[in-house]
Amino acid sequence: MPKLRNTKPDSGYEETPAPPGTLNVAQLRQIILLHQGKAADHEGPVDIQQIAEKFRIDVVQVQRIVQFLSMPPEDSSKSENSV
């Protein structure tokens, strides 16, 4: 079985430069947030074509990313337990 990877923002994976033609964790996170309309630097959802142009990757790759990847659920257990 593969090891579990820590992909939290403070894990250091986001600053790791990706080889040309690939994406790092920060870029994948940004693509998902843009598609969902939750990105801090953009209002509303962004079209897959526009995301592909922004990151200079194929549209099919963006479609696969948004189809097969998702953001981890927010940790709401802390707020629920504090009530």
VMD Tcl script that builds the backbone (N, CA, C; Angstrom):
set m [mol new atoms 249]
animate dup $m
set s [atomselect $m all]
$s set {name element resname resid chain x y z} {
  {N N MET 1 A 0.841 -1.179 0.000}
  {CA C MET 1 A 0.000 0.000 0.000}
  {C C MET 1 A 0.890 1.246 0.000}
  {N N PRO 2 A 0.441 2.289 -0.712}
  {CA C PRO 2 A 1.227 3.519 -0.717}
  {C C PRO 2 A 1.130 4.236 0.625}
  {N N LYS 3 A 2.164 4.987 0.913}
  {CA C LYS 3 A 2.167 5.757 2.146}
  {C C LYS 3 A 1.167 6.902 2.035}
  {N N LEU 4 A 0.610 7.264 3.167}
  {CA C LEU 4 A -0.240 8.442 3.196}
  {C C LEU 4 A 0.654 9.665 3.091}
  {N N ARG 5 A 0.252 10.589 2.285}
  {CA C ARG 5 A 1.042 11.801 2.091}
  {C C ARG 5 A 0.359 12.970 2.788}
  {N N ASN 6 A 1.158 13.790 3.405}
  {CA C ASN 6 A 0.644 14.979 4.063}
  {C C ASN 6 A 0.581 16.094 3.032}
  {N N THR 7 A -0.621 16.518 2.671}
  {CA C THR 7 A -0.768 17.579 1.686}
  {C C THR 7 A -1.390 18.822 2.299}
  {N N LYS 8 A -1.232 18.988 3.595}
  {CA C LYS 8 A -1.721 20.200 4.241}
  {C C LYS 8 A -0.843 21.367 3.798}
  {N N PRO 9 A -1.384 22.590 3.826}
  {CA C PRO 9 A -0.611 23.745 3.350}
  {C C PRO 9 A 0.742 23.925 4.034}
  {N N ASP 10 A 0.889 23.505 5.281}
  {CA C ASP 10 A 2.150 23.690 5.983}
  {C C ASP 10 A 3.098 22.504 5.833}
  {N N SER 11 A 2.811 21.578 4.945}
  {CA C SER 11 A 3.627 20.377 4.806}
  {C C SER 11 A 4.891 20.595 3.984}
  {N N GLY 12 A 4.970 21.677 3.240}
  {CA C GLY 12 A 6.140 21.932 2.413}
  {C C GLY 12 A 6.003 21.419 0.990}
  {N N TYR 13 A 4.987 20.630 0.691}
  {CA C TYR 13 A 4.801 20.121 -0.668}
  {C C TYR 13 A 4.424 21.240 -1.635}
  {N N GLU 14 A 3.801 22.285 -1.135}
  {CA C GLU 14 A 3.325 23.338 -2.019}
  {C C GLU 14 A 4.457 24.156 -2.606}
  {N N GLU 15 A 5.558 24.300 -1.898}
  {CA C GLU 15 A 6.659 25.084 -2.414}
  {C C GLU 15 A 7.565 24.277 -3.334}
  {N N THR 16 A 7.422 22.979 -3.363}
  {CA C THR 16 A 8.273 22.142 -4.186}
  {C C THR 16 A 7.999 22.427 -5.657}
  {N N PRO 17 A 9.021 22.873 -6.404}
  {CA C PRO 17 A 8.788 23.154 -7.821}
  {C C PRO 17 A 8.507 21.871 -8.591}
  {N N ALA 18 A 7.573 21.962 -9.513}
  {CA C ALA 18 A 7.221 20.809 -10.333}
  {C C ALA 18 A 7.985 20.867 -11.653}
  {N N PRO 19 A 8.363 19.718 -12.191}
  {CA C PRO 19 A 9.023 19.703 -13.500}
  {C C PRO 19 A 8.089 20.280 -14.567}
  {N N PRO 20 A 8.624 20.812 -15.656}
  {CA C PRO 20 A 7.781 21.349 -16.729}
  {C C PRO 20 A 6.752 20.327 -17.203}
  {N N GLY 21 A 5.533 20.783 -17.403}
  {CA C GLY 21 A 4.468 19.908 -17.880}
  {C C GLY 21 A 3.747 19.168 -16.777}
  {N N THR 22 A 4.110 19.416 -15.517}
  {CA C THR 22 A 3.440 18.778 -14.390}
  {C C THR 22 A 2.955 19.853 -13.431}
  {N N LEU 23 A 2.150 19.451 -12.479}
  {CA C LEU 23 A 1.593 20.375 -11.499}
  {C C LEU 23 A 2.003 19.960 -10.098}
  {N N ASN 24 A 2.158 20.935 -9.215}
  {CA C ASN 24 A 2.431 20.602 -7.821}
  {C C ASN 24 A 1.131 20.664 -7.027}
  {N N VAL 25 A 1.195 20.376 -5.757}
  {CA C VAL 25 A -0.005 20.310 -4.917}
  {C C VAL 25 A -0.715 21.649 -4.871}
  {N N ALA 26 A 0.035 22.730 -4.778}
  {CA C ALA 26 A -0.586 24.064 -4.714}
  {C C ALA 26 A -1.371 24.365 -5.989}
  {N N GLN 27 A -0.826 23.978 -7.132}
  {CA C GLN 27 A -1.521 24.208 -8.392}
  {C C GLN 27 A -2.780 23.350 -8.497}
  {N N LEU 28 A -2.709 22.103 -8.054}
  {CA C LEU 28 A -3.899 21.248 -8.064}
  {C C LEU 28 A -4.982 21.822 -7.162}
  {N N ARG 29 A -4.579 22.280 -5.992}
  {CA C ARG 29 A -5.528 22.893 -5.054}
  {C C ARG 29 A -6.175 24.120 -5.691}
  {N N GLN 30 A -5.366 24.955 -6.359}
  {CA C GLN 30 A -5.879 26.158 -6.997}
  {C C GLN 30 A -6.855 25.814 -8.119}
  {N N ILE 31 A -6.563 24.782 -8.902}
  {CA C ILE 31 A -7.457 24.365 -9.984}
  {C C ILE 31 A -8.807 23.951 -9.423}
  {N N ILE 32 A -8.799 23.163 -8.363}
  {CA C ILE 32 A -10.061 22.712 -7.768}
  {C C ILE 32 A -10.838 23.889 -7.213}
  {N N LEU 33 A -10.156 24.790 -6.504}
  {CA C LEU 33 A -10.834 25.955 -5.939}
  {C C LEU 33 A -11.402 26.863 -7.030}
  {N N LEU 34 A -10.654 27.059 -8.107}
  {CA C LEU 34 A -11.160 27.869 -9.214}
  {C C LEU 34 A -12.408 27.239 -9.825}
  {N N HIS 35 A -12.368 25.942 -10.032}
  {CA C HIS 35 A -13.508 25.247 -10.634}
  {C C HIS 35 A -14.743 25.310 -9.729}
  {N N GLN 36 A -14.531 25.215 -8.413}
  {CA C GLN 36 A -15.644 25.264 -7.467}
  {C C GLN 36 A -16.118 26.689 -7.186}
  {N N GLY 37 A -15.347 27.681 -7.625}
  {CA C GLY 37 A -15.709 29.066 -7.368}
  {C C GLY 37 A -15.343 29.526 -5.972}
  {N N LYS 38 A -14.395 28.861 -5.334}
  {CA C LYS 38 A -14.012 29.183 -3.961}
  {C C LYS 38 A -12.631 29.816 -3.864}
  {N N ALA 39 A -12.016 30.146 -4.987}
  {CA C ALA 39 A -10.680 30.727 -4.975}
  {C C ALA 39 A -10.738 32.154 -4.451}
  {N N ALA 40 A -9.749 32.532 -3.675}
  {CA C ALA 40 A -9.709 33.864 -3.078}
  {C C ALA 40 A -9.453 34.948 -4.123}
  {N N ASP 41 A -8.755 34.606 -5.195}
  {CA C ASP 41 A -8.395 35.609 -6.193}
  {C C ASP 41 A -9.351 35.687 -7.376}
  {N N HIS 42 A -10.475 34.975 -7.310}
  {CA C HIS 42 A -11.418 34.993 -8.434}
  {C C HIS 42 A -12.838 34.812 -7.909}
  {N N GLU 43 A -13.763 35.596 -8.449}
  {CA C GLU 43 A -15.166 35.494 -8.066}
  {C C GLU 43 A -15.875 34.463 -8.937}
  {N N GLY 44 A -16.550 33.512 -8.328}
  {CA C GLY 44 A -17.342 32.530 -9.042}
  {C C GLY 44 A -16.523 31.440 -9.713}
  {N N PRO 45 A -17.205 30.408 -10.200}
  {CA C PRO 45 A -16.533 29.286 -10.851}
  {C C PRO 45 A -15.871 29.707 -12.163}
  {N N VAL 46 A -14.770 29.045 -12.480}
  {CA C VAL 46 A -14.027 29.320 -13.705}
  {C C VAL 46 A -14.201 28.133 -14.649}
  {N N ASP 47 A -14.367 28.422 -15.922}
  {CA C ASP 47 A -14.538 27.402 -16.950}
  {C C ASP 47 A -13.265 26.564 -17.078}
  {N N ILE 48 A -13.424 25.290 -17.395}
  {CA C ILE 48 A -12.291 24.371 -17.541}
  {C C ILE 48 A -11.323 24.862 -18.609}
  {N N GLN 49 A -11.836 25.413 -19.693}
  {CA C GLN 49 A -10.983 25.943 -20.768}
  {C C GLN 49 A -10.099 27.069 -20.241}
  {N N GLN 50 A -10.657 27.968 -19.443}
  {CA C GLN 50 A -9.887 29.085 -18.893}
  {C C GLN 50 A -8.821 28.598 -17.912}
  {N N ILE 51 A -9.161 27.577 -17.118}
  {CA C ILE 51 A -8.188 27.015 -16.177}
  {C C ILE 51 A -7.025 26.394 -16.944}
  {N N ALA 52 A -7.327 25.661 -18.008}
  {CA C ALA 52 A -6.283 25.028 -18.818}
  {C C ALA 52 A -5.358 26.079 -19.422}
  {N N GLU 53 A -5.914 27.179 -19.878}
  {CA C GLU 53 A -5.094 28.244 -20.446}
  {C C GLU 53 A -4.229 28.892 -19.378}
  {N N LYS 54 A -4.785 29.098 -18.197}
  {CA C LYS 54 A -4.034 29.744 -17.117}
  {C C LYS 54 A -2.822 28.914 -16.697}
  {N N PHE 55 A -2.998 27.602 -16.572}
  {CA C PHE 55 A -1.910 26.734 -16.124}
  {C C PHE 55 A -1.132 26.118 -17.279}
  {N N ARG 56 A -1.515 26.448 -18.510}
  {CA C ARG 56 A -0.841 25.962 -19.721}
  {C C ARG 56 A -0.780 24.440 -19.773}
  {N N ILE 57 A -1.940 23.835 -19.525}
  {CA C ILE 57 A -2.057 22.379 -19.635}
  {C C ILE 57 A -3.245 22.054 -20.527}
  {N N ASP 58 A -3.366 20.811 -20.901}
  {CA C ASP 58 A -4.428 20.352 -21.778}
  {C C ASP 58 A -5.772 20.378 -21.062}
  {N N VAL 59 A -6.828 20.666 -21.782}
  {CA C VAL 59 A -8.178 20.707 -21.219}
  {C C VAL 59 A -8.564 19.346 -20.628}
  {N N VAL 60 A -8.138 18.270 -21.283}
  {CA C VAL 60 A -8.456 16.926 -20.806}
  {C C VAL 60 A -7.855 16.702 -19.414}
  {N N GLN 61 A -6.649 17.225 -19.198}
  {CA C GLN 61 A -6.017 17.081 -17.882}
  {C C GLN 61 A -6.834 17.795 -16.814}
  {N N VAL 62 A -7.318 18.995 -17.112}
  {CA C VAL 62 A -8.130 19.737 -16.147}
  {C C VAL 62 A -9.424 18.985 -15.872}
  {N N GLN 63 A -10.036 18.425 -16.900}
  {CA C GLN 63 A -11.262 17.657 -16.715}
  {C C GLN 63 A -11.023 16.478 -15.789}
  {N N ARG 64 A -9.912 15.794 -15.964}
  {CA C ARG 64 A -9.592 14.659 -15.098}
  {C C ARG 64 A -9.352 15.111 -13.660}
  {N N ILE 65 A -8.674 16.237 -13.505}
  {CA C ILE 65 A -8.400 16.746 -12.159}
  {C C ILE 65 A -9.696 17.035 -11.425}
  {N N VAL 66 A -10.602 17.774 -12.057}
  {CA C VAL 66 A -11.842 18.134 -11.360}
  {C C VAL 66 A -12.789 16.946 -11.229}
  {N N GLN 67 A -12.632 15.942 -12.083}
  {CA C GLN 67 A -13.494 14.766 -11.998}
  {C C GLN 67 A -13.041 13.802 -10.913}
  {N N PHE 68 A -11.735 13.602 -10.787}
  {CA C PHE 68 A -11.231 12.553 -9.907}
  {C C PHE 68 A -10.603 13.051 -8.609}
  {N N LEU 69 A -10.371 14.340 -8.466}
  {CA C LEU 69 A -9.808 14.871 -7.236}
  {C C LEU 69 A -10.835 15.742 -6.536}
  {N N SER 70 A -10.727 15.802 -5.234}
  {CA C SER 70 A -11.590 16.693 -4.470}
  {C C SER 70 A -10.805 17.223 -3.287}
  {N N MET 71 A -11.265 18.337 -2.776}
  {CA C MET 71 A -10.623 18.909 -1.600}
  {C C MET 71 A -11.015 18.067 -0.394}
  {N N PRO 72 A -10.108 17.900 0.558}
  {CA C PRO 72 A -10.481 17.165 1.763}
  {C C PRO 72 A -11.557 17.933 2.521}
  {N N PRO 73 A -12.433 17.225 3.213}
  {CA C PRO 73 A -13.490 17.924 3.949}
  {C C PRO 73 A -12.891 18.821 5.016}
  {N N GLU 74 A -13.555 19.963 5.222}
  {CA C GLU 74 A -13.080 20.867 6.263}
  {C C GLU 74 A -13.305 20.229 7.620}
  {N N ASP 75 A -12.406 20.482 8.526}
  {CA C ASP 75 A -12.492 19.904 9.860}
  {C C ASP 75 A -13.513 20.668 10.677}
  {N N SER 76 A -14.770 20.249 10.595}
  {CA C SER 76 A -15.830 20.925 11.351}
  {C C SER 76 A -16.059 20.282 12.711}
  {N N SER 77 A -15.350 19.200 13.008}
  {CA C SER 77 A -15.551 18.516 14.289}
  {C C SER 77 A -15.126 19.401 15.456}
  {N N LYS 78 A -14.148 20.273 15.244}
  {CA C LYS 78 A -13.706 21.157 16.325}
  {C C LYS 78 A -14.800 22.141 16.706}
  {N N SER 79 A -15.458 22.713 15.721}
  {CA C SER 79 A -16.509 23.683 16.021}
  {C C SER 79 A -17.755 22.996 16.590}
  {N N GLU 80 A -18.037 21.777 16.142}
  {CA C GLU 80 A -19.203 21.064 16.653}
  {C C GLU 80 A -19.007 20.654 18.109}
  {N N ASN 81 A -17.780 20.272 18.483}
  {CA C ASN 81 A -17.512 19.835 19.839}
  {C C ASN 81 A -17.456 20.998 20.819}
  {N N SER 82 A -17.200 22.212 20.340}
  {CA C SER 82 A -17.058 23.346 21.246}
  {C C SER 82 A -18.391 23.965 21.617}
  {N N VAL 83 A -19.501 23.502 21.054}
  {CA C VAL 83 A -20.821 24.075 21.342}
  {C C VAL 83 A -21.334 23.602 22.665}
}
mol reanalyze $m
mol bondsrecalc $m
mol representation Tube
mol addrep $m
